[in-house]
Amino acid sequence: MAETKRSNRDSIKVSEYIDVFYRKFWNNQNIDRNTFLPQEQLLTVNRHIIWAAYKLGMSKGDERKTVQLAGETAKYHIAGDATIQDSVKGMATDYRRQVACRVFHGVGNFGSPSGDLGAAARYTSIQGTPLLSAIIKDIPYVPKKVDETGEILPAWISMPYPMMLVNGASQIGLGKAAYFCERDVNEVMDWIEDNLLKGENTPIPHPISSTGCHVWVNPKNGYVVYEAVINKEGKYDVITALPPKVSVYNLMLTLNKKLPKSVSSKILDASGEGAPICIKVPHGHITKSLSKYNLQNARKEAHYIWDEDLDTMRMSTFEEVASIWFRERQKIVKMRLEAEIAKSERDIHRINLIAEHQEKNMDPWEEEKIIEYFGPEDANIIFNTTKRAFLPGSLRKNEEIKKKLIKEISETKKNIKNIGQFVINEARDLIKEQEKFYKDKE
C-alpha cells in the first residue's frame, strides 16, 4: 500500500508518516513520559517551570503566587492551566522529596502524606529555595534551542546534583518506562567522588524512601521492595509508614474492602492533617499478606535514558547516568567560573584605567587626546565613569578591591584546575544551605 487517503485531506505516504509523524509522536512520548536526559534529569514540565521562575527573576526567598508561576510556565509548556498548576504544586510539596531536592517551598496547604491534596493553586504561594538560586546561576551557560513557536528555551538545565539518582524517577507512558529508586543525596555525592573522581570501586548507595518505610533489595531477582512499618501494640498492629504512592485514604479503602467487616469496623485511624501516619488494625490480620493490602510493593530499577546521539531511548546504568551528569556538570560550572574570571579582569582593568588617568593628571586633557592615549574602548570606560570614582578615597578603595579580585581570580583558577572536586564540594555546600533554609522555617 503506497499511500493512505482520507476524504478532504491531503494524501500522505506510509513511509513519510512513519519517518515524520510517528517519529514525532515516539519522541514526544519517550522524552516527556518514559525517560529523561541524563545530563539534566528533569521532567520537561519541571524544566519549563524552572525556566519560568528564571524569567520572573525568582531566587532564594522570593515569593510568588502559584498561579503566577503557572501562568508564566504556560508560555513555554503546552498543557492546560490546571495541569501546570498541579505540576508547580508538586514541585513545592515538601513531603514528596528530600530537603536537598526541593526547588520551591510551598506557602499554604500543599497536602500531606495522608492523602490530603491541599488547597487549590489560587490560594497558595511558593518561595524560591537555595537550590533554585543555584540552578538559575547556571542557566546562562546551558545550551538553548528555539521551539516551534519561536520561543528561546534551554535545551536542558544543569542541576547541582543528579536529581533522578537522588530523588528517584517513576515515569508513566507508552511502552517501557524509566524507574530509578530514591537514594540519600550525601551518599550519592560520596559515590560520585569515590568512583568517578578517585577511581575507587565502591557499591552503589542503597535505595531509601522519603516515606520512612522499610526498603530492601531481593537478592534473588534484584527487585527493590518497599514495605510498610508495622509495630505491635497490645491488640493492634500499628502502621506508621507506608510505601511510596500509597496514601492513608487509599489504604483505608483497601482495608475496608478486603478485611471482614468485623475487623474493619475496629480499625482506628489516628492520622490527621499534618500528623504522622498512625493506623491501628486488630493484630494478625494484615501482617501475613502485606502485598494484598498495598502494604508492600516491589519494582526493579529500569535505567532508561534518552540518547540524543541515537535519537531514541535506551537502557543505561546507574554508573553511566552518574558519569554523564558529572561530565556535563563540570563543563557548565567551568563556563560559569571562566565568566567570573573575565568579569573580575574587566573590573581590574577599569580600576587600572582610573588609576592611570589620575597618575597622568588627565583632568585638563581634551577628549581627543584621552582617546588617542587609551584608545576608543578604554577611553569610553573613562568617560562613563562617575567623577566620584576619581576621588582619593575611591582610589584607595579601588586598590583594596583590586587585591581582593586578584586573590579571587587565583582561587577560581585553582577551582577550574580541580573542577571535579569543586563541583562535588559546591553540591555539598548547597545541601547544607538547603538544610539550614528549612531549619530556619521550623
MOVENTA-V714111 format. One record per backbone hydrogen bond with DSSP energy under -0.5 kcal/mol. NH is the residue of the N-H (numbers start at 1). CO is the residue of the C=O. E is the energy in kcal/mol with one decimal. If there is no record, write none. Layout:
{{NH CO E} {NH CO E}}
//
This chain:
{{4 12 -1.8} {9 6 -1.7} {12 4 -1.4} {14 2 -1.0} {17 13 -2.4} {18 14 -2.4} {19 15 -2.5} {20 16 -2.6} {21 16 -0.7} {22 17 -3.3} {23 18 -0.7} {24 20 -1.9} {25 21 -2.2} {26 22 -3.1} {27 23 -2.8} {28 24 -2.6} {29 25 -2.5} {30 26 -2.2} {31 27 -3.0} {32 28 -1.8} {33 29 -1.7} {34 29 -1.1} {35 30 -1.7} {38 36 -0.5} {40 37 -1.3} {41 37 -3.1} {47 43 -2.1} {48 44 -2.2} {49 45 -2.0} {50 46 -2.3} {51 47 -2.4} {52 48 -2.2} {53 49 -2.1} {54 50 -2.2} {55 51 -2.3} {56 52 -1.8} {57 54 -0.9} {58 53 -2.6} {61 128 -3.2} {62 59 -1.7} {64 126 -2.4} {66 124 -2.0} {68 65 -0.6} {69 65 -1.8} {70 66 -2.3} {71 67 -2.4} {72 68 -2.0} {73 69 -2.3} {74 70 -1.7} {75 72 -1.2} {76 73 -2.0} {77 73 -1.5} {79 77 -1.1} {84 80 -2.2} {85 81 -2.7} {86 82 -2.3} {87 83 -1.8} {88 84 -2.5} {89 85 -2.5} {90 86 -2.3} {91 87 -1.7} {92 88 -0.8} {92 89 -0.9} {93 90 -0.9} {94 92 -0.9} {96 93 -1.3} {97 94 -1.5} {101 98 -1.3} {102 99 -1.5} {103 101 -1.0} {104 91 -1.0} {105 127 -2.6} {106 92 -0.9} {107 125 -3.2} {108 106 -0.6} {110 108 -0.9} {112 116 -1.8} {115 112 -1.8} {119 109 -2.4} {123 120 -2.2} {124 121 -1.7} {125 107 -2.4} {126 64 -2.8} {127 105 -2.6} {128 59 -0.6} {128 62 -2.0} {129 103 -1.6} {133 129 -1.8} {134 130 -2.2} {135 131 -2.3} {136 132 -2.8} {137 133 -1.8} {138 134 -0.6} {138 135 -1.3} {139 135 -0.6} {139 136 -0.9} {140 136 -0.5} {141 138 -1.7} {142 139 -1.3} {145 153 -3.1} {147 145 -0.5} {147 151 -2.5} {150 147 -1.8} {153 145 -3.1} {153 151 -0.6} {155 143 -2.9} {156 143 -0.8} {159 157 -0.6} {163 161 -1.2} {166 162 -1.4} {167 163 -3.8} {168 163 -0.5} {168 164 -1.2} {169 180 -2.0} {171 178 -1.9} {178 34 -3.0} {179 302 -2.6} {180 169 -2.6} {183 166 -2.3} {188 184 -2.2} {189 185 -2.2} {190 186 -2.2} {191 187 -2.2} {192 188 -2.3} {193 189 -2.2} {194 190 -2.7} {195 191 -3.0} {196 192 -2.0} {197 192 -0.9} {197 193 -0.8} {198 193 -2.0} {200 194 -3.2} {208 182 -3.0} {212 209 -1.7} {214 227 -2.5} {216 225 -2.0} {218 216 -0.5} {218 223 -3.0} {219 217 -0.6} {222 218 -2.5} {224 299 -2.3} {225 216 -3.6} {225 223 -0.6} {226 297 -3.2} {227 214 -2.6} {227 225 -0.5} {228 295 -3.0} {229 241 -1.6} {230 228 -0.6} {231 238 -2.4} {233 236 -2.9} {236 233 -2.0} {237 281 -3.4} {238 231 -3.7} {238 236 -0.6} {239 237 -0.6} {239 279 -3.0} {240 229 -2.5} {240 238 -0.6} {241 229 -0.9} {246 243 -1.5} {247 245 -0.6} {248 113 -0.7} {249 114 -1.3} {251 247 -2.4} {252 248 -2.6} {253 249 -1.7} {254 250 -2.1} {255 251 -2.8} {256 252 -2.4} {257 253 -1.6} {258 254 -2.6} {259 255 -2.2} {263 260 -1.5} {264 260 -2.9} {265 261 -2.0} {266 263 -1.8} {267 264 -1.2} {268 280 -2.6} {269 267 -0.5} {270 268 -0.8} {270 278 -3.1} {272 270 -0.7} {275 272 -1.9} {279 239 -1.9} {280 268 -3.5} {280 278 -0.5} {281 237 -2.4} {281 279 -0.6} {283 235 -3.0} {285 282 -1.2} {289 286 -0.9} {293 289 -0.7} {293 290 -1.0} {294 291 -1.5} {295 290 -2.6} {296 290 -0.6} {297 226 -2.1} {299 224 -2.0} {302 179 -2.0} {304 302 -2.0} {305 314 -2.6} {306 36 -2.3} {307 305 -0.6} {307 312 -2.8} {308 306 -0.8} {311 307 -1.6} {312 307 -1.5} {314 305 -2.3} {316 303 -2.6} {321 317 -2.5} {322 318 -2.4} {323 319 -2.1} {324 320 -2.7} {325 321 -2.4} {326 322 -2.5} {327 323 -2.4} {328 324 -2.4} {329 325 -2.7} {330 326 -1.9} {331 327 -1.3} {332 328 -2.0} {333 329 -2.5} {334 330 -2.2} {335 331 -1.9} {336 332 -2.0} {337 333 -2.5} {338 334 -2.5} {339 335 -2.0} {340 336 -1.9} {341 337 -2.1} {342 338 -2.3} {343 339 -2.2} {344 340 -2.3} {345 341 -2.6} {346 342 -1.9} {347 343 -2.2} {348 344 -2.4} {349 345 -2.3} {350 346 -2.1} {351 347 -2.2} {352 348 -2.6} {353 349 -2.1} {354 350 -2.3} {355 351 -2.4} {356 352 -2.6} {357 353 -2.4} {358 354 -1.8} {359 355 -2.5} {360 356 -2.4} {361 358 -0.9} {362 357 -2.2} {364 361 -0.5} {365 362 -1.7} {370 366 -1.8} {371 367 -2.5} {372 368 -2.2} {373 369 -1.9} {374 370 -2.9} {375 371 -2.3} {379 375 -2.4} {380 376 -1.9} {381 377 -1.4} {382 378 -1.8} {383 379 -2.5} {384 380 -1.6} {385 382 -1.3} {389 386 -1.3} {390 387 -1.6} {391 388 -1.6} {395 391 -2.3} {396 392 -2.2} {397 393 -2.1} {398 394 -2.5} {399 395 -1.6} {400 396 -1.4} {401 397 -2.3} {402 398 -2.6} {403 399 -2.0} {404 400 -2.0} {405 401 -2.6} {406 402 -2.6} {407 403 -2.0} {408 404 -2.3} {409 405 -2.6} {410 406 -2.0} {411 407 -2.2} {412 408 -2.7} {413 409 -2.4} {414 410 -1.6} {415 411 -2.0} {416 412 -2.3} {417 413 -2.0} {418 414 -1.7} {419 416 -1.2} {422 418 -2.1} {423 419 -2.4} {424 420 -1.8} {425 421 -2.8} {426 422 -2.7} {427 423 -1.9} {428 424 -2.2} {429 425 -2.3} {430 426 -2.0} {431 427 -2.2} {432 428 -1.9} {433 429 -2.1} {434 430 -2.7} {435 431 -2.1} {436 432 -2.2} {437 433 -2.4} {438 434 -2.0} {439 435 -2.1} {440 436 -2.5} {441 438 -0.5} {442 439 -1.2}}
//
